[in-house]
Amino acid sequence: MSRPVIAIIGSLNADLITRTSRIPSPGETLHSSSFSIGCGGKGANQAVACARLSRTRESLSRANERGGHNNQNASESIIVRMEGGVGSDLFGQNLIETLMHDGVDTSGVQVRKGEVTGVAVILVEEGSGENRILLSPGANASLRPEAFSSLTAPIPDLLILQLEIPLETVLAILCAAAACTPPVPILFNPAPATELPLWAYSLVDHLIVNETEAAALYGAPEEYICSNLSKVGREFQKRGARNVVMTLGKAGLWFVSGDPVGDGTGVSGEEEGRVAGVKADVVDTTAAGDTFVGAYAVRVVQQKMEGQRLNIRDAVEWANRAAAKAVEREGAMSSIPWMDEV
């Protein structure tokens, strides 16, 4: 039996991270407590989260010793494939090497000559662990819709998308996935959020948003979203999304799975619920959302591997624990835990 594939099409960035006691006011200069350069981008982070949370660090080390780097023998269960673009610079080279080291198949990452790798400038407030991020897309913007008229073989069992590559490209990928026989399930994390055509929701199997993204997509303040979770989630379902998860930081999350039993989608029936936040000593929240997405994706695919229908509560609870572990560490990609650490 062939091993399942999770494909991630999205951004790869160099993270320039500054930690500070507080965010400076307009016109103010502060001394930071530290500066570091790391690997990130929502696409790359989610790929690493899928890779690490589908295996132990020890199992990957054994595979790499056998020559499993960047091929389909690099893990014991799920193949994780990254597709995207980097510049022909040291940042891009470092990103590819880092992904390979974590067992991600990078054969779909294109090095764009004449382009620079995307950069994220991240300010982390030490007291709260909250962050503010400025993105410069670089080579991520070079991914064009015409390159995705069809999906790359092998066709994945689950495809993860975000919005740090051009929107028109994401929409083309949604259509290409829907045109497969059978259609490829989509996990969509529309971040940073922007208005989407209504037809796009109908191609999404799993919609994962935080309260800020939900507010932008729904068209209401965050306070309204948090006070009307069921109404908002049901609205996303009316637009076509089959399963909706809204993450709420330390307040936990809300979810709804609305497909009826027996319609062939693999969903076990309508379920709605709230999951409390996991207590954590928060250091840095930068990769919490990406860790959640990766953990959720892994659990969904594992359930399918075992012949189960979707158990969304199990998936969100596992993802919730993984994200809580990530916020207790500094950095973005470096904070993502391995399977045996959750």
C-alpha positions as CSV (number, residue, x, y, z in Angstrom):
1,M,0.0,0.0,0.0
2,S,1.4,3.4,-1.0
3,R,2.0,5.9,1.7
4,P,-0.3,9.0,1.8
5,V,0.9,12.4,0.6
6,I,0.3,15.8,2.1
7,A,1.2,18.6,-0.3
8,I,1.7,22.2,0.7
9,I,1.7,24.9,-1.9
10,G,2.6,28.2,-0.4
11,S,5.2,30.7,0.9
12,L,8.8,30.2,1.9
13,N,10.4,33.2,3.8
14,A,13.4,34.1,5.7
15,D,12.4,35.3,9.2
16,L,14.2,38.4,10.6
17,I,13.1,38.2,14.3
18,T,13.6,41.0,16.8
19,R,12.5,40.4,20.4
20,T,11.6,43.5,22.5
21,S,10.2,44.4,25.9
22,R,7.4,46.3,24.1
23,I,6.5,47.5,20.6
24,P,7.8,51.0,20.0
25,S,5.4,53.9,19.5
26,P,5.4,55.9,16.3
27,G,8.7,57.8,16.0
28,E,10.2,56.0,19.0
29,T,13.5,54.0,19.0
30,L,14.0,51.2,21.4
31,H,16.9,48.8,22.1
32,S,15.9,45.2,21.4
33,S,16.9,42.3,23.5
34,S,17.9,40.0,20.6
35,F,17.9,39.5,16.9
36,S,17.9,36.3,14.9
37,I,17.5,35.0,11.4
38,G,15.4,31.9,10.8
39,C,13.3,30.0,8.3
40,G,9.6,30.5,7.9
41,G,6.7,31.4,5.7
42,K,3.3,29.9,6.3
43,G,3.8,27.3,3.6
44,A,7.2,26.2,4.8
45,N,6.1,26.3,8.5
46,Q,3.1,24.1,7.8
47,A,5.2,21.7,5.8
48,V,7.6,21.3,8.7
49,A,4.7,20.9,11.1
50,C,3.3,18.1,9.0
51,A,6.7,16.4,8.8
52,R,7.6,16.6,12.4
53,L,4.1,15.8,13.8
54,S,3.9,12.7,11.6
55,R,7.1,11.1,13.0
56,T,9.6,11.3,15.8
57,R,12.9,13.0,15.5
58,E,14.7,9.7,16.1
59,S,12.9,8.0,13.3
60,L,13.9,10.7,10.9
61,S,17.5,10.6,12.0
62,R,17.5,6.8,11.3
63,A,16.0,7.4,7.8
64,N,18.6,10.1,7.0
65,E,21.4,7.8,8.0
66,R,20.0,5.4,5.4
67,G,20.1,8.0,2.8
68,G,16.5,9.1,3.1
69,H,17.1,12.8,2.7
70,N,14.4,14.4,0.5
71,N,13.0,11.2,-0.9
72,Q,10.0,9.0,-0.2
73,N,11.9,6.9,2.3
74,A,12.5,9.8,4.7
75,S,9.7,8.9,7.1
76,E,7.7,5.9,8.2
77,S,4.2,7.0,7.3
78,I,3.2,10.3,5.5
79,I,5.1,11.9,2.6
80,V,5.2,15.7,3.0
81,R,5.8,17.6,-0.2
82,M,6.4,21.4,-0.4
83,E,5.8,23.4,-3.6
84,G,6.8,27.1,-3.9
85,G,9.5,29.5,-4.9
86,V,12.7,30.9,-3.4
87,G,15.3,33.4,-4.7
88,S,18.7,32.4,-5.9
89,D,20.3,33.6,-2.7
90,L,21.6,32.3,0.6
91,F,18.1,32.6,2.2
92,G,16.6,30.4,-0.4
93,Q,19.4,27.8,-0.1
94,N,19.0,27.7,3.6
95,L,15.3,27.2,3.4
96,I,15.6,24.2,1.1
97,E,18.3,22.6,3.2
98,T,16.3,23.2,6.4
99,L,13.1,21.6,4.9
100,M,15.1,18.6,3.7
101,H,16.7,18.2,7.1
102,D,13.2,17.8,8.6
103,G,12.2,15.2,6.0
104,V,10.2,17.4,3.6
105,D,10.3,16.6,-0.1
106,T,11.5,19.9,-1.7
107,S,11.5,18.7,-5.3
108,G,8.6,21.1,-5.9
109,V,10.5,24.2,-4.6
110,Q,11.7,26.2,-7.5
111,V,14.8,28.5,-7.4
112,R,13.9,31.7,-9.2
113,K,16.9,33.4,-10.9
114,G,16.8,37.1,-10.5
115,E,14.3,37.0,-7.6
116,V,15.0,37.4,-3.9
117,T,13.6,35.1,-1.3
118,G,10.6,36.3,0.6
119,V,11.3,38.0,3.9
120,A,9.2,38.4,7.1
121,V,10.2,41.0,9.6
122,I,8.9,39.9,12.9
123,L,8.6,41.9,16.2
124,V,8.0,39.7,19.3
125,E,6.9,41.4,22.5
126,E,8.6,39.4,25.3
127,G,6.0,40.0,28.0
128,S,3.0,38.6,26.1
129,G,4.7,36.6,23.3
130,E,2.5,38.3,20.8
131,N,4.0,39.3,17.4
132,R,3.6,41.7,14.6
133,I,4.8,40.7,11.1
134,L,5.6,42.6,7.9
135,L,5.9,40.5,4.7
136,S,8.0,41.2,1.6
137,P,6.8,38.4,-0.8
138,G,9.9,38.2,-3.1
139,A,9.9,34.9,-5.0
140,N,6.5,33.9,-3.5
141,A,4.9,36.4,-5.8
142,S,6.4,34.6,-8.8
143,L,4.0,31.7,-8.5
144,R,1.5,32.3,-11.3
145,P,-1.9,30.7,-12.0
146,E,-0.9,29.2,-15.3
147,A,1.7,27.0,-13.6
148,F,-1.1,25.2,-11.7
149,S,-3.6,24.2,-14.4
150,S,-3.1,20.7,-13.0
151,L,-1.6,19.2,-9.8
152,T,1.8,17.7,-9.6
153,A,1.9,13.8,-9.4
154,P,1.7,12.0,-7.2
155,I,-1.8,13.5,-6.5
156,P,-1.9,14.3,-2.8
157,D,-4.3,12.8,-0.3
158,L,-4.6,16.3,1.2
159,L,-3.6,19.7,-0.1
160,I,-2.8,22.7,2.2
161,L,-3.1,26.3,0.9
162,Q,-2.6,29.7,2.5
163,L,-2.7,33.3,1.1
164,E,1.0,34.3,1.2
165,I,1.2,33.6,-2.6
166,P,-1.0,35.5,-5.1
167,L,-4.8,35.0,-4.6
168,E,-5.3,34.3,-8.3
169,T,-2.8,31.4,-8.0
170,V,-4.6,30.0,-5.0
171,L,-7.9,30.1,-6.9
172,A,-6.3,28.3,-9.8
173,I,-5.0,25.6,-7.5
174,L,-8.5,25.2,-5.9
175,C,-9.9,24.6,-9.4
176,A,-7.2,22.1,-10.4
177,A,-7.8,20.1,-7.2
178,A,-11.5,20.0,-7.8
179,A,-10.9,18.8,-11.4
180,C,-9.1,15.7,-10.2
181,T,-10.9,12.4,-10.0
182,P,-11.8,12.1,-7.2
183,P,-11.4,15.7,-6.2
184,V,-8.4,16.4,-3.9
185,P,-9.4,17.4,-0.4
186,I,-8.4,21.0,0.5
187,L,-7.3,22.4,3.8
188,F,-7.4,26.2,3.4
189,N,-5.9,28.6,5.9
190,P,-6.7,31.9,4.3
191,A,-4.0,34.0,5.9
192,P,-3.3,36.9,5.6
193,A,-7.1,37.1,5.1
194,T,-8.6,38.9,2.1
195,E,-12.0,38.8,0.5
196,L,-12.7,35.6,-1.4
197,P,-15.1,34.8,-4.2
198,L,-18.0,32.9,-2.7
199,W,-17.5,29.9,-5.1
200,A,-14.1,29.3,-3.6
201,Y,-15.6,28.2,-0.3
202,S,-17.5,25.3,-2.0
203,L,-14.1,23.8,-2.9
204,V,-12.8,23.8,0.7
205,D,-13.0,20.7,2.8
206,H,-11.3,22.2,5.9
207,L,-11.4,25.9,6.6
208,I,-9.1,27.0,9.5
209,V,-9.0,30.6,10.6
210,N,-8.2,32.6,13.7
211,E,-10.5,35.3,15.0
212,T,-8.8,38.1,13.0
213,E,-9.0,36.1,9.7
214,A,-12.6,35.2,10.5
215,A,-13.5,38.8,11.1
216,A,-12.0,39.8,7.8
217,L,-13.8,37.1,5.8
218,Y,-17.1,37.5,7.6
219,G,-17.0,41.3,7.6
220,A,-17.5,42.0,11.3
221,P,-15.3,43.1,14.3
222,E,-13.4,40.4,16.2
223,E,-15.5,41.1,19.3
224,Y,-18.6,40.1,17.3
225,I,-16.9,36.9,15.9
226,C,-15.9,35.7,19.4
227,S,-19.4,36.3,20.7
228,N,-21.2,34.6,17.8
229,L,-18.9,31.7,16.9
230,S,-21.7,29.3,15.9
231,K,-23.4,31.9,13.7
232,V,-20.2,32.8,12.0
233,G,-19.1,29.2,11.5
234,R,-22.4,28.3,10.1
235,E,-22.2,31.2,7.6
236,F,-18.9,29.8,6.3
237,Q,-20.6,26.5,5.9
238,K,-23.5,28.1,4.0
239,R,-20.8,29.5,1.6
240,G,-19.7,26.0,1.0
241,A,-16.9,25.1,3.5
242,R,-17.6,21.6,4.8
243,N,-15.6,21.7,8.1
244,V,-14.8,25.0,9.9
245,V,-12.3,25.5,12.7
246,M,-11.8,28.9,14.4
247,T,-8.8,29.2,16.6
248,L,-9.0,31.7,19.5
249,G,-5.5,31.8,21.0
250,K,-5.4,31.0,24.7
251,A,-9.2,30.8,24.7
252,G,-9.0,27.6,22.7
253,L,-11.1,27.0,19.6
254,W,-14.5,26.4,18.1
255,F,-15.3,23.9,15.3
256,V,-18.2,22.5,13.3
257,S,-18.3,19.5,10.9
258,G,-21.5,19.6,8.9
259,D,-21.5,16.9,6.2
260,P,-24.3,14.3,6.8
261,V,-23.4,10.7,7.3
262,G,-23.2,8.6,4.1
263,D,-22.6,11.3,1.5
264,G,-19.3,9.9,0.5
265,T,-17.1,12.7,1.9
266,G,-15.8,10.6,4.8
267,V,-17.3,12.9,7.5
268,S,-19.0,11.2,10.4
269,G,-21.9,13.5,10.8
270,E,-22.7,17.0,12.0
271,E,-20.8,18.0,15.1
272,E,-20.2,21.4,16.7
273,G,-18.1,22.1,19.8
274,R,-15.8,24.3,21.8
275,V,-12.3,23.2,23.0
276,A,-10.6,25.0,25.8
277,G,-7.1,26.4,25.5
278,V,-4.2,24.3,26.8
279,K,-2.3,26.0,29.6
280,A,1.2,27.0,28.4
281,D,4.0,29.3,29.4
282,V,3.9,31.6,26.4
283,V,7.2,32.7,24.9
284,D,6.4,33.3,21.2
285,T,3.1,32.8,19.3
286,T,4.6,33.2,15.8
287,A,4.2,29.6,14.6
288,A,1.2,28.6,16.7
289,G,-1.3,28.8,13.9
290,D,0.9,26.9,11.4
291,T,1.6,24.2,14.0
292,F,-2.1,23.8,14.5
293,V,-2.7,23.5,10.7
294,G,0.0,20.9,10.3
295,A,-1.1,18.8,13.3
296,Y,-4.7,18.9,12.2
297,A,-3.7,17.8,8.6
298,V,-1.7,14.9,9.9
299,R,-4.5,13.7,12.1
300,V,-7.0,13.9,9.3
301,V,-4.8,11.9,7.0
302,Q,-4.0,9.3,9.7
303,Q,-7.7,8.8,10.3
304,K,-8.1,8.1,6.6
305,M,-5.2,5.7,6.6
306,E,-6.8,3.8,9.4
307,G,-10.1,3.6,7.5
308,Q,-11.9,5.9,9.8
309,R,-14.3,8.7,9.0
310,L,-13.3,12.1,10.1
311,N,-13.3,12.6,13.8
312,I,-12.9,16.4,13.9
313,R,-12.9,16.7,17.7
314,D,-9.9,14.3,17.9
315,A,-8.1,16.3,15.2
316,V,-8.6,19.7,16.8
317,E,-7.7,18.5,20.3
318,W,-4.5,17.0,19.0
319,A,-3.7,20.2,17.0
320,N,-4.5,22.3,20.1
321,R,-2.0,20.5,22.2
322,A,0.7,20.8,19.5
323,A,0.2,24.5,19.1
324,A,0.4,24.9,22.9
325,K,3.8,23.2,22.9
326,A,5.0,25.5,20.1
327,V,4.3,28.8,21.9
328,E,6.5,27.7,24.8
329,R,9.6,28.0,22.5
330,E,11.2,30.9,20.7
331,G,11.1,31.2,16.9
332,A,8.8,30.1,14.2
333,M,9.9,26.9,12.4
334,S,12.3,26.1,15.2
335,S,9.5,26.0,17.8
336,I,7.4,23.3,16.0
337,P,7.3,20.1,18.1
338,W,7.8,16.5,17.0
339,M,5.1,13.9,17.3
340,D,6.5,12.4,20.5
341,E,6.7,15.8,22.2
342,V,3.0,16.4,22.1
